[in-house]
Amino acid sequence: MSRLPLISLLLAGFVAASAGHSRHQQPVFRQIDAIVKSLSEISGLSEKHSVPYGHMSKRQLRQFLTKRIRKTLRPDEIKADEIALKLFGLVPPDFDLKKSTVDLLTEQAAAFYDYDEKKLFLLDESSFSDEVTTLAHELAHALADQHFDLQKFVDESVSDDDENLAHTAVVEGQASWLMIAYDLKQDGQPPVPTPEMLKSVMESSDGSMADYPVLKSSPLYIQRSLLFPYAEGTMFFDAVYKKEGKRAFTAVFREPPHDSAQIIHPERYFDGELDTTPPLPDVGNQKTDVTISEGSVGEFDHTVLIWQYLNEQRARALAPHVRGGRFKVVTTNSGPRPSLVYASEWDSPASAGEFFEAYQRVLRSKWKICDVSVAREGVFAGTGDNGYFAVRLSGILVSSVEGISDLATWERLTAPETEPKVVASSARGARYPSDTLAIWGGKN
């Protein structure tokens, strides 16, 4: 699912906005070489060249972010991402994705490493004379970038949104782990974070929102999207380090995780267990429909969706059972508004049934209007804010089409099943029976 796609794109593409400074002009910069040397000793990644640096003001940062969005993304691309978030009910109808992105980055930025210019920047308003730890985090990025090209690694052109989130978690999690290890090394201790330290990372991730009003007031999905790479990413890297030792510093980049479930459950990464790609409902009119947005819906997305409309405890218990999800947003000649087409696969009929019930609560809560006209085993359908809707449960699959504009299509999608239910698949891209689409109303 599209998740603040501008965030990692922009952080991966900052352009120099100020002139460089002499390496020893300010006290904080005199520490760069020593910090990088220490990080290199911990990770085994050699420093190939010194790290350039510069300054940027908050005003320059905001101006740059606005220009960068205009240069990098077309207005229709930004709008498509925004529409997808709104149709899922993850952001309110008046949410402005572009403005939110600029506001969030401007509020939180204190230092950043620019993957494009290969340069470290400190914000003028920040004081790092005693905050070497933060500098260590950014220099960890610089060191990794010299070996693995982080610009390419976190490139938002990756078609799988959930995979992109996993890659971002690798980058931030490794740097956060190294930051803690650096502190320990400076204190003369073994540079391996303790369980208590890692637990504090998870706790401080949530607690940090109190210091950032813009983040605190953002929708839950935006908050979790920004915090996930740091918190869960750090725990993931620690699990890999415990298994691989120093090889972890190269393994997570050369053999990266493929989805958010592998970040949350490192054992799935070790076992090579991949998310599946369930088939989307057949809504017809493929020749005239226009797809304006599409992507994956992983465990992270399902966690936040259930959390937002039910509660966190239910989300943490149910979301790990999802095995894959997809969506697309389409527009048709027959309807004035876009439609959301969605499907997910679960690890058992029981968990699929539980989510089928949970998703009904999502629909009732995210819409002002939810008039249910069909509520039988495996089918929940009626009229919502965006037109007709039809949700179906079939074995381990849950699907939904929201924003149906014509009655004939709706009746086809809510018709009784006439085909066998689908059995479980085991891997991304797994083949489904050729009659699968009949489950959602028959083939064309």
N, C-alpha and C positions, 0 to 999 in steps of 0.2 A: 504494500500500500504506500502511496506517496506520503512521506513524512518529512515535513520541513525540508524538502530537497535542496533548498538554497543554502542551508546551514553548512553542510560538509563541502558543498561545491565552493562556496565563498571562502571558507577557511582553507581550502586547498588551492585557492587561486588569488591570494592577495598580491597586489602589485605595489612595488616600492612607492611610497608617498612622501618620502623625505630623503634628504641627502645622508650618506653614510657618515660615520664618526670614527675618529681615530680609536683603535682598539683600547688604548689605555687612557682615554680622555676622562672617563667617569669611573668611580670605584666599582660600580656594579659590573661593568664590562671587563674589568681586570680579572674577574673570576671565571670568565667563560672558558678559557683554555683548561684551567684546572678541573672545572666541572665536567667538561667533555672527556678529559683523560680518565677521570674516575668512572664515568658511565661506561667508557670503553673497557675498562678493566672488569667491571661487573658483568657486562654483556658479552664480551669477546668480540664485539664489532669494532673494527679499527677506525680511527678518524682519518679520512682520506684527504681532508683539507680543512682549514680553519673556517669557522662559521661567521659570515658577514652579519652586521647588525645595523639597526637604525631606529629612529624615533617616529612616532605618529601621534598626533593629537586626536582627541575624541571627535572634534569637528571634522578633521581630515578623514577619520575612519568612517564617519557617517556619510560623508560625501562620496567616499570611495565605494562603500557598499551599494549605494543607490546607483552609481554609474556601472558598477560591476553587474548588477542584476540586469540593467538595460542592455549591456553588451553581451551577456552570456545567455540569457533566456528570453525567448520571445514572449510577449504579453499573453498569447494564447496558451503557452506552456505553463506559465504561472497560474493562469486561470483554471486550467484543467486540473492541476494538482489541488487547488483550492476547492473546486467543485467535488472532487472525490472525497476529500475530508468532510465536507458538509453533507454529502449524501449518506455517508456512514454514520453521521451524527457525532463525529469526533470533535468538531468545532462548531460554534454557533453560526447561524445564517449570515450575520454581519461581520464575520471574521475576515480580516485583510491579511493574507499570507505574506505579501511583500512587505508591508509596513511592520508586521510582527517580527519578521526575520531581521530587519534592520534594527528595530528597537531592542530585541534580545541580544544581538551581537554587540551593539554599542554599549549596552548596560554592563555586560559581563566581561568585555575584553579588557585585559590588563597587559597581556603579552601574547604574542603568537608567532609561530614559525610559518613563513610563507613558502609553501611547497613549489610555487611557480618561480619565484625569484631566488629561492634557496637562501632565505635571509630571515634573521630573527628581528622582531620588532617589539619594542617596549612602548607602551602608551605614556605620553608625557605626564598625565595626571597620576600615574602609579609610582609608588616608591618601592624599589626592590633592594634597598641597601641592606636590609636584614631578611629579605624574603628570597633567599637563594634556592629554596625548595621549588618555588614556582618556576624559576629559571631552569632548574634541572629538568622539569617536565618538558618544557619547550625544546631544550637542547637534546633531550632523548628523541624527540621527533626529528631534529636535524641529523642526528647520528643515524637513525633508521633510514632516513631519506637518502643518505649517501650510498646506501646499499640496496634499497628496494624501491626507489621512485614512488614515494607516497602519493604524488599527484595522480599517477596512473592507478595506484592501488585503490584509492577511494573515489575514483572517477564516477560521477553521477550518471554517466552514460550507460552504466551497467543496467541491463534490462530488468534484472531481478531486484526489486526494492529491498526485500528481506536480506538478500545477500549483501547489498550495499551497507545495510545497517550492521551486519556481522563484520564487514571489513573495517568500518569506522570503529567498532568496539575493539578490534585488534589493535588499531593504531593508538587509541586513547588508553586502552587497558594496559598495553605494554609500557607506555610512557608513565602512567600512574604508578605501576608496580616499580619501575626503575626509580621513580622519584622517591618512593619510600626506602628502597634499597640504598639509594645514595645517602639519605639522611643517616641510616644505620651505619654505613661505612664511615661517614664523617665522625660518628661517635665511637668508632673503634669496635663496632659489633659486626657479626656476620651479616653481609648484605642480602638477607632473605627475610621478607616481611613475615611477622608472626600472625597466627590466626586472629589474635586480638586486634592487630593493626588493620588487617583486611576487613574485619567486622566494622571497624571505625570508618572505613572508606564508604561502606554501604550506608551507615548511619549519617555520616556527614553529608553525603550526597543529598539526602532529603532535607537535612537541617539547613543546608546552605541557601535554600530558597528564601529564608527570612531576610537575607542580605540583598536580595534582588527582587524588588517590587514588580518589575515587568514580568519576570519569570513566574513569580508567585501568583500573579493574576491571570496567567495564561491558562488555556484549557489543559486538562489532565494529559491529553495525548501529546501536546507540545512539551510539557514539562518532562514526561517520561522519555520522550524522544531525545531530549538533550542530556538527561542524566544517565540513561542506559549505557552508552559507550564507556563512561567512566566507572560506574559502579559494577555492573555485570561484566564489563570488559576486563576489569582488574582481576575479578575472581576467576574468569576464564583463563587469563594468562597464568595466574598462579597455579591452576590445575595442570596446565601444560608444562610449566617449569618443574613442578613436582615429579612429573613423569619423564621429562626429557632433559632436565638440567639446562646447561647453557645452550644446548641445541634449540631450545624453545625460542630463542631470540631470532633465529632464522626460520624455524619450522612454521611459525604462525603467519609468516609472509609468503613463504614458498609453497606451503600446503595450507592455505587459509580455510577457515570455516565457511560454509555455504549458506547458512541461514541463522536466524536469531535463536532457534532451538538448540543449535550446536553451541552457541555462546552460553545459554542458560543451563544446558546440560552437557558439560564437556565430554561425558562418556559417549554421547552420540557422535561427537567429533572424532574421538578415538576409534569408534566402531565404524565410522564412515556412513552413518545413518543419515539419509537425505530426506528433505521434505518431498512430498508427492505433488503432482500437478493435476488435481481433479478437473474433470471436464465441466465447462460452464453450461448452463441451461441453453437450450436452443430457442431463441426468441423469434426466429424467422427474420425475413427482410434483410438478409445479409448483404444484398446488392445495393440497398438504399441506405442502410444504417451507416453512421459515421462514428468510429471509435475515437473518442477524444482523450481517453486516459485508460491505462490498464496496468496491471502488475500483480505481484504476489501479496498474500495476506498471511503472515507467519504467526508464530506463537506470540511474539511481542504484541502484534496488532490485536490478536484475540484477547490477550491478557488485559490490555487497556480498555477495549470495548466492553468486556464483561465487568471490569472494575468500575468503569464510569456509570454503567446503568444498573448494576446489581451491587456488588461490593468487592473489596480487594480479596477477602478470604475466598470467596467463590471463584474469583478469577485465578488465583494461585493454584486452586485445586483442579479446575476444569481445563484451563488453557494448555497445560502440558500434554493433554491427550489429543490435541489437534496434530494431524500429520501432513497438512498442506492446505493451502487456500489460494484462490485466484479471484480477480475481479476485473471488470471493465465498465467504463462509463460510455454510453452510446447516445447519440441523438438520431431521431428519425424524422422523416417528412410528415408523419401523421401526428407527432406530438410536439408541443411547444417547449417542453422541458426535457433535460437529459434523464436517462434511465440508468439504474445501477443493476448490474448483473454479477452475481456472486456465487461461489461454491466453495465448500470446505470438506475435507475428508478427516475422519476421526479414527482412533485406534480400535474402536469397538462400536457395535450398535448401541450399547448402553450410553457411552459417552456422547455419541452423535445425538441420541435422544435427549440427553440432558442439555446439550447446546441448543437443540431445536426448541426446547421449552424456554431456555434463557434468551434466545434471539427474539422470541415473541415479546418478552418483556422489554427488550431493546426497542423494538418497533413501537410499542405502546408508549414508551417514554420519550423517544426522540421526536415524535410527531405530535402536533396539536390535534390532528384527526387520525383515528385508527378505527374505522368501522369494519368489523369482522363479519363477513357473510359466509365463509366456509371455515369450519373448525372441526375436522375429523382426523382420524388417525393418519399421521403423516402429511397433512395439508393444513396450512393456516393462511387464509387469503381474505382479501377485501379491498378497501379503499383507504389510502393514506394521503398525506399532504401533497404527494407528487403524482397522484393517480392511482390506478389499480396496482396491487401487489400480490405476489404468490410465493409462499415459502414452503419448501417440501423437504421431507425426511425420507430417505430411501436407503435402508441398510446403514452403511457407515458414511453416507453422503448427506450433507445439508446444503440446500441451494435456496437462492432468493432472487426474484426479479422485482424491482421496485421502480415505479414510474411507468407502468404499462398504460398506453394511451387508448388502445382499442379493445373492446369487449371480446372479440373473437380470439385474440391472442391470450387474453386472461383466461377464458374458458378452456382453451387447449392446455394451458399450463396447470390448471387446477383439475383436469380430468383424472379419473381413477387410473392407477397404473395398470398397464397391460403387458409389461415385460418383466423378466426376472430381475431381482435386485442385484446390485453389483457387489462382488466380493472385494476384500481388501487388496490394495496394491502395496508394494514395499519400497519403492524408490521414485525419486523425481523423474518425470518423464515416462513412468510406467504406462504400458498400454492398457486401455480399458476395452471391454467387449464392444464390438461395433454397434450394438443396439443400445448402448448406454444412454444416448440422448433421448430415447423413447421414454425414459423415466420421467422426463419433464414435458411430455405431451406428444411424443411421436416425431418421426422424421419428416423432413420435407420431401 
